[in-house]
Amino acid sequence: MQKALLSILHSVLIGGHPLDKALARTELSGRYKSEAVQAAQHLVRYARRYAVLAGRPWPVAEHDLPAMLAAWAALTSPQLPLKLKPFKLDNALLSQVQADAAVWESYPDWLYQLLSERLGDAWPALAVALNQPPAQYLRVNTLHGDARHLKKRLSQEQVATEVVADSCLKLKRFANVFRTQAFKDGLFEQQDWGSQQIAALVGAEPGMTVIDACSGAGGKTLALAAQMQNKGRLLAMDIFEGKLQAQRKRARRAGVHNLETRVIEGAATIKRLKGKADRLLLDVPCSGLGVLRRNPDAKWSIAPEHIDKLIGIQRDILDSYPRMLKPGGKLVYGTCSLLPQENQLQIADFIERSQGQFVLESECTLSPVTTDTDGFYMALLRRQ
């Protein structure tokens, strides 16, 4: 078991690979599989904590990983069949680590300092919340029924849920929902409740022309299709054809018929759609700092220059893509970040640059401190 855990840690902390990919590549089986997955996620979340407790420098090297694993086992006493060398925790060092929030909560110093400066008094509680395992939510595909219908179907497959909204269920305990017949029948998608609220803010209606211009693999696109009841024109756009291919596959399973996909090849692609959209969703590339619960490995791969580059990309998108919106049409800007520079300040700057073309109707920030969701920002704007 420790061999598998060490392989995962090496892949993420040394190789720089995403945690979900490392888990998929590692053979975990037997009665302790679930516990091993949870242990791997915990170790990646708190990697710096255990490295320092093991007396190792940060960032760690390959030869530091066994000591890190031993420090974790000594502190947590995991119920796993491990054969580790005896390790005695230094109580003085433990007290020192607990007193240093950046180390204990396991963030790079630069990131902890940045978020402390940008978020102020809200950051300490948020630093803790972003390390908690995320809740598991399902978006009900309302093309095939409501939440109560899906709840009943899943209970027949031993998946326990509770109704959050007409289009949302929350799992009572973790389950691999992708193996269920209900998923294969296209009755739902796994999607955080906060992410679902961004799609809902678009207010897509049957018969509209709706563009999801940064659609990725299409989680929000499919939610828009359900809002439109398969009526009207739904255009999903992205710079990556591979993501659109995945989206088309998901759409077939969901029974979506009004979807078109288009690769953004340059400014001409946007120009050809000038003034066409009733609704425009810009779920822009962002730092992802709001979804660290779900992607804890991102703490160790992101760099300051990445954030600066993404803020520039967001600005470029806002300066170009809104031309696709009709006068009187509405735009939703969304991120999975909690940085004001990617959110409120970015939108305020855009509205000022638009010189009266756009007005802000509403904006909202979801925080895992106050809601059982990931961290999101969303703003609704109207073109005059």
C-alpha positions, 0 to 999 in steps of 0.5 A: 500500500505504501508503494502505491501512496509513494508512487502517487506522491512522486507523480504529483509532487515531483512529476507535477501531474494532476492528482486525478491522473496519478490516482487513475494510473496507480493500481489501488484495489482490495478492501482498503482502496477507498481509504487509500484514495482518501489518504492520497488526497489528504497527503497531497493537501497537506504535503508541506505539513508532513514534509516539515514534520519529517524534517525535510526541506520544502519542496521535497525531493524523491528521497524525502517521500518515505520520511514524509509518509512516516510523519503522516502515519505517526501523526494520524495513525491511519487504518491501512496495512503499512510497513513503515520504519518507526518514526517519532514525532518531535513535539517541539517541532509539531508546536512550531508547525502548528503555529505557522499557518502557511505550513500547517495548512500547507500552502506555498509561502508566496501563495499564502501571502498573496491571498492574505493580502488580497482577501484580508481577514477572510483568508485564514478561515478560507485557507482551512475551508479550501483544504476540506474534502468537497461535497459531491453534487449532481446536476439533474438533467431536466430533459429527462426528469426532476430531482425527485425522479433521479433520487428514486432511480439512484436509491434503486442503485444504492446511491443515497442522495438528498434534494438541494434544488429542482435540478440538484442532488447532494450525495449523502456519502461518496459513491462512484456515480459514473458506474450507475445505469442512471448516469449511462442513461444521461439522467445527470452530470456530476457538477458542483452546486456552485458551478450549477448556479453560474449556468442558472444565472445565464437565464437561457430560455427556449428559442433563444440564441445562447453562446457558451464561449469558453465551454471546455468539456461542456458541463455548463453548456449541457445545463444551458441546453436543459434550460432551453428544453432543446429549443433554440440555438446553443453554440459551444465554443472553445480553442481546443477541438479535443474538448469540444469532441468530449462535449459532443459525446456528453451531449449525445448521452444527455439527449441534447439536440440543439447544440452546435460546436465551433473551434475559436481559430482567431478574431474572425470566428468571433467577428462572424457572430457579432450581435447574434447572441441573446445570452453569452456565458464567459466561464473564463480561464482562471487560477482555479484557486476557488476549487482547491478542495477538488484539485489540491495539487494545484497549490503545488503547480501554480506560480505567480506568473501564471496568475498574471497571465490569466488576468491578461487573458481574461481582459482580452476575452472581455475586450473581444467576445462580448461583441457577439451579444445583441443590444439588450442581451445579457452576459454572465462572467464566471470564474472558479477563483476568489481573487478580486483581480480576477473577479470584481476588479476585472469586471469593474475595469471592463465596465469602465472600458466599455464606456456605458455599453455594459451595466452590472445587474448583479454579482455574487461570490460563493465561498466554501466558508459560508456555503458547502460549495467550491469557491466561485464568482459570477457577474450578470451584465446587460448590454445597453 
